[in-house]
Amino acid sequence: MENQLSLARRLWIYQKERFPIFGHGPLIIIFTFSAIAYSRICRGEEGFISWKHFLIGCFTSFSLFLLLRILDEFKDQEDDAKYRSHLPVPRGLIALSELKVLGIIVFIIQFGLIAFFQPVMLPLYFGVIIWLFLMTKEFFAKAFMRDRLILYAASHMLIIPFVDLYISGLDWRLEGERMHIGLILFFLVSFFNGLVLEVGRKIRTPEDEAEGVQTYSSLLGAKKSTYLWLALLSTTFCIAAFAIYFACLPVLSYMLLGVMFLLSTFVAFRFLNDMQTKKAKHIEITAGIWTLLMYATIGGLPGLIQYFI
């Protein structure tokens, strides 16, 4: 029985199923580096922030998304028990009480690191924590929010710009400067990238829909949800192109962005022409690759070239 395994072993299985370290880790590191690099490029600053602050930023951003995952387990416990008994909590792999202790430990470490090494960052950090709390409570309007899946998703995706604000502050706030106006473009890209990921992972063929599992394809139909995904992808593409222009990034950035966009749209149209389970899965995979390469294009690679090459 799984629940007879050691806590360490059970947590390892849990992370593989619900928050894979080696899946989310690289994306979050690139996301963190990109936000800082884009801020510094906009401000015309040379060099990078100290590695101490960068590593704290990586840990904080990663563990904030881990906290989000843990809080979602509490928020969704009734629906998971009813419709998704195969998940780690309802099947008894891990108890909510154990996840609660883990969440408290993560929060204490986050707060301790920031309070000791980056006290000026505490207001931005608590902004993220407050939004996390409101998300967990579903903004005290559970029925209203759950009946409006797109509004629900948009309100939850705002957590990414909140995390962005903290991360970018490792550049401007630690140096006693004001946030550069150009970061608004980065925040918008992050917000719409989050929606690209969210919608992309909830597009399914009609035969793959499951009772009690809200998807965009069950709400809108497989075709309309795919067109929604393409609209979000196109919006992200346009904002990212403007972000590249605003920061005066090289022409190569436009080229990479264009290639990524064309390949992503190709995957969507393949699904529209032949709705198979594996092709729906390809949209989810493409959304993840698009997001990873997007952050690399508008901040990651330019930052590496400018500061380390």
N, C-alpha and C positions, 0 to 999 in steps of 0.2 A: 504493500500500500504506500502511495506517495506521501501521505501525512506522517508516516513512520520514519521518513528520512530526516537527516539533520536539518536544522534551520538553514545553514549555509547552502546545502544542496537544494533545498526547496526554493530558496531565493534565487539560486542560479537558474533553475528551471523556470521560475516566474519571469525573470528578466528576458529569457530567450523567447517566451511566448508573448509578453506584454510590453516590454521596453528593452529590446535587444541593444546591448551596449555597443557591439561592433557594427550595428546598423545605424543607430542614431548618433553614436559618438563622433564619427568623421564629419557628418553633416553639421552637428552643433559646433564643432571646432572651427570649421570653415565659416559658418554663420557668424561666430564670435569674431574671428579674425577679420572677416569682410566688413562688419559694422565699424570696427575700430579703424581699419585702413581707409574706408570711404570717408569717415569723419576727418581723418588727418589729411587726406588728399584734398577735400573741400576747403580745409583751413590752410592749406599750403604748408603744412608742417613737415619738417625733415625727420627721419628716423622713426622708430616705433616706440610704443609705450614699454615700460619695464616688463620683463618676463614674469616678475612676481605678480604684478597686477593682471597680466594677461592670463596666467594660470588660474588665479582666483576667479577671473571672469569666466574662463572655460568651465571650471567646476561649478560656479554659481548658475550659469545658464543651463548646463546639463542637468544639475540637480533640481532646478526649477521645473523643468519639463518632467523630471521624475516625480516631483511632488504633484504635478498636474495629473499624471497617470494614477498615482495613489489616491488622490482625492476623487478622481472619476470612479474608482472602485467603490467608494462609499456612495457617491451620487447615483450610480447605476445598479446598486446591489439588488434591488427588487426585480428590475427587468432582467438582469443577468441570471438570477435564480429561477425565473420563470421561463425564459426563452433561450438562455445560453449556458446551460448546465455544464458544458464542456470546458468553460473557462476556469482558470486556476482557483479563484475564490469560491464559486459555487460548488466545484467538484471536491473541495476540501484540501487542495494542495497547500494553501496558505490562508491564514485567518485574517480577518480585517483588523483584529487587535494587534497582530504582529506587524501588519502594514502601518498601523497607526504609530507604533513605537518607532518603526523605521522612518516615517515621515517626521516625527518629532526630533529624532537624532539629526536628520538631514537639515531641518530648519535651524537647529542649535548651531551646527557647524557653519552653515551659511552666515547666520547672524554674527557668530563669533569672528569669523574671518573678516567680514566687512567692517564690523565695529572696531576691530583692532588695527587692521591695515588700511581701511578705506572709509573712515567714519563719515566723510563728506558725501559718500554714496548712499547712506542709509535712507534718505527720503525717496530716492529713485527705487531702491530695493523694496521699500514698504509699499510703494505704488503698485509693484508687481504682486506682492503678497495680498494686498487688498482686492485686486482684480481677481486673483485666484480664489479668494474666499467668496466673492460675489458669483463667480462661475459655479462653484460648488453648490451654492444655494440657489442656482439658476435664477439669479437676480430677484429672488423672492416672488417670482411669477412663473412657477413651474408649468402649469397647464397652458398659459399663454405662449410661453417660449416653445414648448414641445409641439404645439400645433402649427408652428411656423418654423420649419426646419432650416430655411435659408437665413432667416433672422437669427435663429439659434446659432448656426455655424458662424455667421459674421460676428456676433457678440463674443464668441469664444476665440475667434482668430485675432481679436484685438489684444490678446495676451502676448502675441509675438511682437508688435510694436512696443508694448510696455517693456518686454525683455530687451528689445533693441535700444530703448532709451537708456536703460541701465548700462548695457554693454558699451554703447557709444560714449557714455559719460566717463568711461575709463580713460578716454582721450581728453575731451573738453572739460569735464567737471573737475577731474583730478588736477588739471592745470589751471583751474580758476577762471576758465573762459565760458562764454555763452555757447549754447548749441548752435551750430551752423545751420542756416535755413535749408541747405541742400539735403540735410538728413531727413527732411520730410519725405523726399522722394524715396529714400532708402526704406523708410517706415512703410510707405505705400506699397513698395515692391514686396516687402516682407508680408504684409497683410494679404495681398492678393496671391502671393506664393502659397501662403497657408491655405487659402481657399482652393487653389489648384490641387494641393495635396488632399484636402478634405473631400472635395467632390470626386477627385480621381479614384480614391479608394472605396467609394460607395456607388460605383456604376456596375451594374450586374445585368446579366441576361435574365429574361423573365423566369426561366426555369431555375435560376440560382437564388431567387428571392426567398427569404425565410421569414416565417411568422415572428412578429415582435422585433424585427431588425429594421430600423429605419435606414433607407438608402434613398439617394436622389433618383435612382431609376424606378423605385417603387412609387415615389411621389410624382415624378414628372413623366415617367416612361424612359426606356433606354435611350431612344433617339434624342429626346429633348434634353435629358441630363448630359448627354455627350456634347450637344450644342452649347449647353451652359458651360461645360468644362472648356470648350474651345473659346467661348467668349471671355472667360476668366483668364485663360492662357494669353489671348490676344491683348487684353487689358494690361496684364503683367508685362508683356513684351513691349508695349508702347511706353509704359512708365519707365521700364528699365532702359530703353533707348534714350529717353530724355535724361535719365540719371547719368548715363554714360556721357551724353552731350554736356550736361551741366558741369561735370567734373573734368571735362576735357580729356577723357581717356582715349587711347589710341584707336585707330580704325579697326585694328584686329578685334577689339571688343565688339564692335558692331557686327563683324563677320561671324564671330562665334555665336553671338546672340541670334543672328538670322538663321544660321545652320540649325541650331537647337530648336528654334521655333518651327522650321519646316519639317524636321524629323518628328517633332511632337504632334504636329497636325496630321502628318501622314499616318501615324499610329491610330489617331482618333478616327480618321476616315476609313481605315481598314476595318475597324470595328463596326462603323456605320454600314459598311457594305456587306459585312458578314459577321453577324453577332454570335460569336462563339465565346465560351467561358474563358479560354486562354487569351483571347484578344481583349476581353474586358480587363483581365489581369495585366495585360501589357500597358493599358492606360495608367493603372496604378503604379507600375514600375517606372513608366515614362515620367509621371508626375514627380517621383522622387529624384530621378536623374536630372530632370529639368531644374528642380530647386537647387540641387547640389551645384550644378554647373552655372546656374544664375548667380549665386553668391560668389562663386569663383570668378566670374566674368566682371561683375561690377565693383568688386572690392578685393577679392582674394588674390587673383593673379596680378592686377596692377599694384597692389600693396607689396607683394613679394618682389616684383621687378623693381619697384621704386626704393624699397628699404633694404633689400637683402642681396640684390644682384648688381 
